[in-house]
Amino acid sequence: MEGRKMKRSFRTLGWVLLSLLVCLSCLNQAQTNLSLKDILEKNIQASGGKEKISQVRNFSFKAGPATYHVSSDGQMKITWGKEPIITEAILVHPDRVQRNSFNEITDVGGLDKTVYQCLAKLYSGLWTLANFEKQLSSEGVRAFGPEKLRLLTTKMEGLKVDFYLDSLECRLKRIVFQGYTPDGQKYEINYDFGPHQKLEGLELPTSWFSSQVGARGTLFEVADVKLNPPLDKDLFSKCEVNAGEVEVAEGSLKGNVLEFRVVSNSLYIITNWTKKYIEKAGLKTNDHLILSLSGIEKELVFYATSGELPPQSALAQGAQIMSFDARMGETYIIQFSAIDFSQISEKLTPLLPLQVKRK
C-alpha cells in the first residue's frame, strides 16, 4: 500500500517537474523570439520608460577628464579640462562635428565623425535605442561564454554599428563600431557599459570601458549627472575653449600655465605650447632657454621629443628642462627635478603668464 502511494507521488512529482520544464522552455522560446518592436520597448522600459525619458530635455555628466552636455534633440557638446581651464571642445550635430583644440577649430570627418554622431543619438535617448528605431535590424542572440546577448545592428556612413543587449531586460551592454579607413586599415571601437544606477526614476550606466584595435582600453566612470540643468542659449553653437593665449617669435614663446603637479621630488608645469608653436619658434633640442615667470628667471634645456631626454639616472641628479611627454597631454612641460623649486611652486596658478626665450 505504502509502495503504491510512493509510486503515485513520484509520478505526480514527475508530471509537475515536466510541466515546469515545458513552461520554462516556452517562456525561454518566447523571450528568444521577441520582435524588434518588443525588444525596443523593453530596452526603453529598462531605463525608466518613455514618460520618464521624455521629461529630460537635456542633461550633463562627467566621464574622466571630460564633461558632456546632451540635448534631447541629438546635440552634444564635450569639453576637456578642469575649470577654469578648458583645452578642447567638440560640438556634435546631426550634420556636422567640430573640434576646437587649443584655439584651433577644425571639422571632424570620416569614421570619427560618425562615431560621435552615433553616440550623441544614443546619449540623447538616455542610453536607449529610442532614436535608432527606424534603422535597426534584429540579428538574433549571440553567446559570450555563459552570457547571451541580443544583437541589433545598423549602418551609418561607412560604419557597421552593433548593439548588444542583455537577453531579459534588453538593457544596452555593448556597442561595436566596425569599418575601414580610406587607406584600408581596419577600424574598430568597442564600448562596454557597466552596472546601472537609479536617478529620479531613470536607470543610467555608471561607467563604460572604451577600447580600440591596436590601442589600450580606458575605463570612464560616469559622475555628477544633472538632469535639465539651466543652459546658456548658445551652449551647443559655441565651440570656445579657455587655454590662454600664445605669442610666437623666433626663439621665443609667451603663453600660460595650464596645470602644475608635484610628483615625488619633481615639479611639472604644463604649458599651453603645442608642437605647432614650438616649430614656429624654431626651437631645437639642446637649446638653452630662459624661463620668466612671476619675476623669477630660470635656465632650461630644451628637448623636442621624449626620446631625446637624458636617461632617468641623469635627471635624478638634478634637472631644469622643457620637453614633451605624450602621457601628460598634447603640450610641452617644464620640469624641475631634484632641486629646490619651492620659490617657483608657490607662485603658480592656472593661466599664470610665462615666457621662454632662447639664451
Backbone hydrogen bonds, N-H to C=O, Kabsch-Sander energy under -0.5 kcal/mol:
donor,donor_aa,acceptor,acceptor_aa,energy
5,K,1,M,-2.1
6,M,2,E,-2.3
7,K,3,G,-2.2
8,R,4,R,-2.6
9,S,5,K,-2.5
10,F,6,M,-2.6
11,R,7,K,-2.6
12,T,8,R,-2.6
13,L,9,S,-2.8
14,G,10,F,-2.7
15,W,11,R,-2.5
16,V,12,T,-2.4
17,L,13,L,-2.7
18,L,14,G,-2.8
19,S,15,W,-2.7
20,L,16,V,-2.4
21,L,17,L,-2.6
22,V,18,L,-2.4
23,C,19,S,-2.6
24,L,20,L,-2.7
25,S,21,L,-2.6
26,C,22,V,-2.6
27,L,23,C,-2.8
28,N,24,L,-2.8
29,Q,25,S,-2.5
30,A,26,C,-2.6
31,Q,27,L,-2.5
32,T,28,N,-2.5
33,N,29,Q,-2.1
34,L,31,Q,-1.1
39,I,35,S,-2.4
40,L,36,L,-2.4
41,E,37,K,-2.2
42,K,38,D,-2.4
43,N,39,I,-2.5
44,I,40,L,-2.4
45,Q,41,E,-2.3
46,A,42,K,-2.2
47,S,43,N,-0.6
47,S,44,I,-0.9
48,G,45,Q,-1.5
49,G,44,I,-2.3
53,I,49,G,-2.3
54,S,50,K,-2.7
55,Q,51,E,-0.8
55,Q,52,K,-0.8
56,V,53,I,-1.6
57,R,55,Q,-0.9
59,F,70,V,-2.4
60,S,226,K,-2.1
61,F,68,Y,-1.9
62,K,223,A,-3.0
63,A,66,A,-2.6
64,G,221,E,-0.8
66,A,63,A,-1.7
67,T,79,T,-2.6
68,Y,61,F,-3.3
69,H,77,K,-2.5
70,V,59,F,-2.8
71,S,75,Q,-2.5
72,S,57,R,-2.8
74,G,71,S,-1.7
76,M,92,V,-2.0
77,K,69,H,-2.6
78,I,90,I,-2.4
79,T,67,T,-2.2
80,W,88,E,-2.5
81,G,65,P,-1.6
85,I,82,K,-2.4
86,I,84,P,-0.5
86,I,242,N,-1.6
87,T,80,W,-1.8
88,E,80,W,-1.2
89,A,100,N,-2.0
90,I,78,I,-2.6
91,L,98,Q,-2.2
92,V,76,M,-3.2
93,H,91,L,-0.5
93,H,96,R,-2.7
96,R,93,H,-0.5
98,Q,91,L,-2.1
99,R,106,T,-3.0
100,N,89,A,-2.9
101,S,99,R,-0.5
101,S,104,E,-2.1
102,F,87,T,-2.8
102,F,100,N,-0.6
104,E,101,S,-0.9
105,I,103,N,-0.6
106,T,99,R,-2.9
108,V,97,V,-3.0
109,G,107,D,-0.5
112,D,109,G,-0.6
113,K,109,G,-1.2
114,T,110,G,-1.4
115,V,111,L,-2.2
116,Y,112,D,-2.2
117,Q,113,K,-2.2
118,C,114,T,-2.4
119,L,115,V,-2.6
120,A,116,Y,-2.2
121,K,117,Q,-1.8
122,L,118,C,-2.1
123,Y,119,L,-3.1
124,S,120,A,-2.2
125,G,121,K,-0.7
125,G,122,L,-0.8
126,L,123,Y,-2.2
127,W,122,L,-1.6
128,T,122,L,-0.7
128,T,125,G,-0.7
132,F,129,L,-1.8
133,E,130,A,-0.8
135,Q,132,F,-2.2
136,L,132,F,-0.6
136,L,133,E,-0.6
137,S,153,T,-1.8
139,E,151,L,-3.3
142,R,149,L,-3.4
144,F,147,E,-3.8
147,E,144,F,-1.8
149,L,142,R,-3.1
150,R,165,L,-3.0
151,L,140,G,-2.7
152,L,150,R,-0.6
152,L,163,F,-2.7
153,T,137,S,-2.5
154,T,161,V,-2.0
156,M,159,L,-2.5
159,L,156,M,-1.3
160,K,178,Q,-3.1
161,V,154,T,-2.9
161,V,159,L,-0.6
162,D,160,K,-0.5
162,D,176,V,-2.5
163,F,152,L,-3.6
164,Y,162,D,-0.5
164,Y,174,R,-3.1
165,L,150,R,-2.5
165,L,163,F,-0.5
166,D,171,R,-2.4
167,S,148,K,-1.2
170,C,166,D,-1.1
173,K,164,Y,-3.1
174,R,164,Y,-1.8
175,I,191,Y,-2.3
176,V,162,D,-2.1
177,F,189,I,-3.0
178,Q,160,K,-2.4
179,G,187,Y,-2.3
181,T,185,Q,-2.7
184,G,181,T,-2.6
187,Y,179,G,-3.0
189,I,177,F,-1.8
190,N,211,S,-3.0
191,Y,175,I,-2.7
192,D,209,F,-2.3
193,F,173,K,-2.5
193,F,191,Y,-0.5
194,G,207,S,-2.5
197,Q,204,L,-3.2
199,L,202,L,-2.7
202,L,199,L,-2.0
203,E,47,S,-1.5
204,L,197,Q,-2.5
206,T,195,P,-2.9
208,W,220,F,-2.3
209,F,192,D,-2.6
210,S,208,W,-0.6
210,S,218,T,-2.7
211,S,190,N,-2.2
213,V,188,E,-1.9
215,A,212,Q,-2.3
218,T,210,S,-2.7
220,F,208,W,-3.2
221,E,219,L,-0.5
222,V,206,T,-2.5
222,V,220,F,-0.5
223,A,62,K,-2.5
226,K,60,S,-2.7
228,N,58,N,-3.1
235,L,232,D,-2.0
237,S,234,D,-1.6
238,K,234,D,-1.8
239,C,237,S,-0.5
242,N,86,I,-1.9
247,E,254,K,-2.0
249,A,252,S,-2.3
251,G,281,A,-3.0
252,S,249,A,-2.4
253,L,356,V,-2.5
254,K,247,E,-2.6
255,G,354,L,-2.6
257,V,352,L,-1.9
258,L,270,I,-3.3
259,E,270,I,-1.3
261,R,268,Y,-2.3
263,V,261,R,-0.6
263,V,266,S,-2.3
266,S,263,V,-1.9
267,L,336,F,-2.7
268,Y,261,R,-3.3
269,I,267,L,-0.5
269,I,334,I,-3.1
270,I,259,E,-3.0
270,I,268,Y,-0.6
271,T,269,I,-0.6
271,T,332,Y,-2.3
272,N,256,N,-0.8
274,T,272,N,-0.7
277,Y,274,T,-0.6
278,I,274,T,-1.8
279,E,275,K,-2.5
280,K,276,K,-1.8
281,A,277,Y,-2.0
282,G,278,I,-0.7
282,G,279,E,-0.6
283,L,278,I,-1.7
286,N,302,F,-3.6
287,D,284,K,-2.1
289,L,287,D,-0.5
289,L,300,L,-2.6
290,I,357,K,-2.7
291,L,289,L,-0.6
291,L,298,K,-3.6
292,S,355,Q,-2.9
293,L,296,I,-2.5
296,I,293,L,-2.1
298,K,291,L,-1.9
300,L,289,L,-3.1
301,V,320,Q,-1.8
302,F,287,D,-2.7
303,Y,322,M,-2.6
308,E,305,T,-1.3
309,L,306,S,-1.2
314,A,311,P,-1.0
315,L,311,P,-1.8
316,A,312,Q,-2.2
317,Q,314,A,-1.2
318,G,315,L,-1.9
319,A,337,S,-2.2
321,I,335,Q,-2.4
322,M,301,V,-2.2
323,S,333,I,-2.6
325,D,331,T,-0.5
328,M,325,D,-2.3
329,G,326,A,-1.2
332,Y,273,W,-2.5
333,I,323,S,-3.2
334,I,269,I,-2.8
335,Q,321,I,-2.9
335,Q,333,I,-0.5
336,F,267,L,-2.4
337,S,319,A,-2.5
337,S,335,Q,-0.5
338,A,265,N,-2.0
341,F,339,I,-0.9
344,I,341,F,-0.8
345,S,341,F,-2.7
346,E,342,S,-1.9
347,K,344,I,-1.8
348,L,344,I,-0.7
348,L,345,S,-0.8
351,L,257,V,-3.4
352,L,349,T,-1.8
354,L,255,G,-1.9
355,Q,292,S,-1.9
356,V,253,L,-2.2
357,K,290,I,-1.2
358,R,251,G,-3.2
359,K,288,H,-3.6
